Amino acid sequence: MTIARSTATPARLHLVDLRTGEDLEVQFNPEQLELVVGPVWKRLEVPGLPHQPQQYVGTTNAAFTLDLYCMGHTTQFRQSIEDFERFLLSLCYPSEGADSVANGAPPRVLVVWPRFLSMTCIVGGPVNFRHQRWALDGGVTRYMASVPLEEIRDVRLTSEDVRRVGLRRSGNAPQG
């Protein structure tokens, strides 16, 4: 391994608003990601049976929270912090041009962390915004946001698909 390779900046996580196509590259990758997903079983109650048979109902949507952090003391970096917050806020509201109930929801977001994760998601709950430091003029210089995301799919995902592509899937149908 060369010195240049060992000190290179790692590929950064991107969030893409799928309604507008706007792409936000994070300033710092999250330090960790805890993914929650699992099968859902229904316990059947059969009178007189000494146990409860279980029937598979489905699988929960993959869910995770991104803890995103940015900081900067220059005017340019402070402006990017404000843009970052506005972008995340925009993922929580529907578009003003919504012409139907289907279009009246907040946008889907493509989460891409190169060589690790690619999923189409929705913001799955409240986003926690933490303003941590301020400049003398009142501008934010350090900022954190915890963004709960939940995978959303329009196609069936099977055990074989997950075995083949893992976390690198998007809204496209898995390739068989």
C-alpha positions, 0 to 999 in steps of 0.5 A, a space after each residue: 500500500 502506498 502512502 498516498 493510498 493510505 492517507 486518501 479520503 474515503 468515498 463519502 456517503 451521498 443522499 439523493 432526493 429522488 424527486 428533485 435529483 439533488 445530491 448531497 455529499 456528507 462532509 464526514 462519513 458516519 462512524 457506525 451504522 446499525 441496521 435493523 431488519 428481521 422476519 415477522 412471525 404470527 403466532 397462531 392460536 389453535 384450541 387444544 394444541 399444546 404449542 403455538 405454531 408460527 406462520 411467516 408474515 413478511 420481513 420488516 423494512 431495513 431501517 437504520 439511523 445516520 448520525 451525520 456531522 459537519 463543522 466549519 469556521 469559514 463563511 463558506 463552510 457555515 453556509 454549507 452547514 445551513 444548506 445541509 440542514 435545509 436539505 435534510 428538512 426538505 426530506 420531511 415535507 411534501 412538494 408544493 407541486 403535489 397534484 395527488 395523494 401519491 405525490 403528496 408525501 415527502 420524497 424518497 431518498 437514495 442513500 449511497 455509501 460507495 462499496 457498502 450500501 445503496 438503498 432507496 429509503 424514506 425518512 422513517 421518523 423525526 430527524 434530530 437536529 443538534 446545533 452544537 457550536 456558534 461563531 461570534 456572528 451567531 452562525 452555526 459552526 458544528 452541527 449534527 443530525 440523526 436521520 432515521 431511514 427506512 428502506 422502501 421497495 416497489 419490488 419483492 426482495 428474496 433471500 437469494 437477492 440479498 445473498 447476491 447484492 447484500 446492502 447494495 441495492 436500490 429501487 431497481 428490481 434485483 437482477 436474477 
